[in-house]
Amino acid sequence: MKKQFFWLSLFLGVVMGSTLLAATDVKTVAVIPFKSTDVTISMSKQFTNMKWSQKDTEYLTSEVITALVNNPNFKVVERQGSRLKALEEEKKFSSMTAGGMSAFGKEIGAQYLVYGDIELVEAEERPMRFESSNVTVTELTGRMIVSMRIVDVATSEIVLSKKVNQEALERVTQYSRTTPLSFMNLLKEWTVKRLVNEISNTISPIKIASIDKQQVYLNQGEGSVFKIGSVLDVFETGEKIVNPDTGEFLGTQERQIGAVRVSRIMPKFAVADLVSSAAPFAVGYVCRLPQEKYIHANIEERPVSPLSSDKPVNW
């Protein structure tokens, strides 16, 4: 009987704890289709059959929307049958000021508007040879630059204006299945991750909700930008930074004071273990994924012998 009471108490404690940690407000976001009107394309001859098209731009917008829809911290304004769809067809977004964007956001019921331009897409392929292992490796490099802005509808302020510069590198052997097409899809996937990460950090940042000795509880859970094993930098936040001439909000004073590693992810919150700290953590401190380049390397520096499975015997 005591054992049953113990497990019941533990269960209720977890439920109550998750309810308290679920206090993160859901933000309503409208993603205006990204543009690629003035995009610069630079491709080596191995990528010549691949041309950036309007479908690629639409794919990028669609993937950003999908990622936000799957994040429980966001509610995304539906495009179909809405004023957003009508204005999209009229192509009036490009002439809107931040104030006009704000008025439009209020009309469609959004708290934030996300929009941007794809400025650069480049890719190159070059052979490399490792003499020690007698293996020829093809190095694929790529880069995308997307200029993204976020408008706070309530204040008409542009709370984020940033060029996301995403690079990619993959090294493949002659026996690998990676193609220029799959590499470009990978580059687009990583670019979407960076964009969504910037949106999350700006609109609904990951914060410390509770502290228990060597562990912290985060205010986001399943569907967030992190996964089990992710290391998040922890920042102490300070005063707001405002342009004295224009009154524009530029950001918030921050000081990185440590890092935590995500160990458990629950539906509404996550648990992370202490990795390092230069000062005590406090509830409300912001946690972010490092701005890594998401480099994916596929390289095997080993000799290819006649009896290797990679090189079958010639009978």
N, C-alpha and C positions, 0 to 999 in steps of 0.2 A: 504493500500500500504506500509506504514511504517512497519507494522507488518510482511508482507511478506519479506521485505528487511532485517529485523532483523533476521528472521529464516534462510534466505539464507546466510547471513553473518556468522551466527553461524555455519551452516553446512560446509561452506568453511573453517572456522577456524579449525573445528575438522578434516577435511580431510587433510589440510595442516599440522596440528600438528601431526597427525598420520604418515604422510609421513616423517616428520623430525625425529620422534622417531623410525622409522623403519630402522635406519642406521646400525643396528647390522649385521655384516657380517655373511653369511651362511657358516658354516664350513662343509667340506666334510670329512666324517668319514667311515672307514672300520672296521667292527667288526669281528675279527677272532674268530672262534668257541672256546668257553671255553672248558677246559679239566677237566676231573675228574679221571685221571689215578691213582693218589695216594690218593684219597679221603678216609677219615676215617668215617665210619658209626657207630653210636651208637644209638640203638633203644631199648626201653623197650619192654616187651613181647606183649603189646597191639598194637605195631607197627610192629610186626615181619613179617606180611604179606606184608609189604611195603619195597621193596628193591630199593635203588637208582640205576638207570640204565642209559645207554647212552641216552635214550629218555628224561629223566629228565634234563640231561645236555644240550641237544639240545633245549629243551623247554626254559631253562634259556637264552640261546643265542638268540633264536627267539624272546622272549619277550623284551629283551634289544633292539634288532633291531627295533621291532615294535614301542616301545616308542620313539626312536630317529627319526623314519620316521614320526611319528605324531607330532614331535616338529619342527616348522617352522625354527628354528635356525640351523638345521642340514640337510645335504644331505647325505644319506647313499649309499655307493657303492653297487650296485647289485651283488649278489653272482652268480646267474645263468649265464652261458655262459661267465664268466670272468676269468681272471688269478687267482683271489681269489678262485674261485671254483676249479680250476685245482690244485692249491697248497694245498687246503684243502683235496682233494682226495689223494694227494701224501704224506700228513701228514709230511710236511717239516717245519712246523712252530716251532716245539719244538727245533730245532737245530739252529734257527736264532738268531743272535746277534741284538742289537739295531740298529747297522749300516746296517745289512742285512734287518731288518724290514723297515728301512727308504728307502733303495733302492727299496724294493718291493712296498712300499707305493707310491713312485713316478711313478712306472710302472703302477699301477692301477688308478692313479689320485686322491689319498687320501691325505688329509692334516694331518690326525691323524689316528693312528691305536690303536684299543682297543682290549686287549686280557687278559686272566687270567686263574686261576686254582681254582676249587672248592676243598677246603681242608678238610672241616668238615661238616657233616650233623648229627645232633643228635635230638632226640625227646624222651619225657618221659611223662607218664600218671600216676597220683596218685590221690587217692580219698581224699576228705576233707569233714568234717562234721561240720556244724554250729549248735551248740546245741540250741542257742536262737531261731532259726526258724525251727529246725528239718528238715533241708534240706541238702542233700548230694550233694556235688559239686565235679566234676572231674576237676582237674587242668592239663591242657596240656601245656607243655613247650617245646620249640624247639630252635635250634640255627644253623645258617649256617655261615661259614667263607669262603669268596671268596677273593683270592689274585688277584688284578686287576692292570694292568699297561697300561699306555697310552704313545705312542711315538709320538713326534712332527716330522713329516716326513722331514720338511725343515731343522731342526737342528740336527736330529738324537738323540735328548735328550729324556730321559724318564721323562716326565713332571709330571707323577703321578705313584707312586708305593705304594699301600696301601692294607692292609687287611681289608675288610669290614666285620665286626662282627655283624651280625643281629640276634637279639633275638626276641622271640615271646612268649606270654603268653595268654592263654584263659581259662576262668573258665566257665564250663557249668553244668547245672543241668540235672537231669535224664529226663527232658521233653524237653531238647534242641535237635536240629537236627545236631549239630556239630559232626562230626566224625573224627577219626584220619586222614583220607584221606583229608577231607576238610580243616583240620587244617594245614596239610603239604602244601596244595596248597596255603593257606594264607601265610605261612612262605616264600614260593618261591616268591609270589607276593610282599611281603614287601622287600625281598632281591633285587628283580629287581628294586624297587623304589629307594633303597639306591644306587645301582650301577649307575642308570641313573642320580641320583642327583649328585654323585661324578663326572660323566662324564661332566655334564652340568656346574658344578662349576669350573672344570678345563679348559674346552675348550671354553665354551661360558657362562661366569658368568652373573648373573642378576646384572644390574648396574642402578644407578640413572641417568636418562636422563635429568630430569628437576625438579625444585623445585618451589612450589607455596604455600607459607605460611606454613600451617599445613599438606600439602599434597606433595607427591613426585610422579613423573611419572617414571615408570620402562621401560627399553628398551626391554622387552619381554611381550608377550600377550598370546593369546590362544595357547594351546599346550605346555606351559611351565610346570615346575614341581610344581608350586603353584596353588592354587584355591582361590576363594573368602573366606575371613576369615583367610587365612594363615598368620601367623606372621613370618616375616623375620628379622633376625639379620642384622644390618648395620655395615660395617667395613670400617674404614679409611685405605687406602693402602699406603705403603711406598716403600722403596727400595727393590730390588731383593736380595735374599739370595743365595749365590753361595759357594759351597764347595771349600775352598782355595787350597786343594791338587789336586782335580780332575777337577775343573772347572765346575762340574755338577750343574745345576740349581736346587735348593732345594725348592724354593717357594718365597713368597713375604711377607715382614713385614706387619702385620695387627694389628689393635686395634679396638675391638668392642666398638662402641660409642652410640648404640641405637637400636631401633627396629621400624618396621612399620607393619601395617596390611592391606592386600590387600582388597580393597573395590569394585573395578570395573576392569573387564578384557575385553579389546578390542582385535580385531584381531592382531594388531601389538604392542600394549603396554598395560600397566596396571597402575591403580591409587592406591596408598596406603596412608593410614592415619598415622600420627605420633602417636606412642605409647610411646616412651621414647627417650631421647637424652641427652648425657653427653657433647656434643659439637655440633656446627652447622654442618649440612650435606652439602655435596658438590657434584656437578655433577661428575660422575665417580666412586663414592663410590660403593663397592660391597655389594650385599644383598644375604643372604643365609638362607635356611630353617635350623632350629636347627636339630642337630643329634639325633632325638628322636627314640625310639625303636618301634614305631608303634604298641604299645600294644593294643589289642582289648579285652576288658573284657565283658563277657556275664554272669552276675551273678545277681540273685534275692534273696536277703535275706529276705524272707517273709514266714510266715507259709502257708502251703497248707491245707486249710480247706476242710471238706467233700463236701461243696457246691461250691468249687472253680471250675472254668472251666478247670483247669489243672488236676483236679482229679474228674471225673464224679461220680455221685451217683450210688451206687450198689443197684439195685432194687430187 
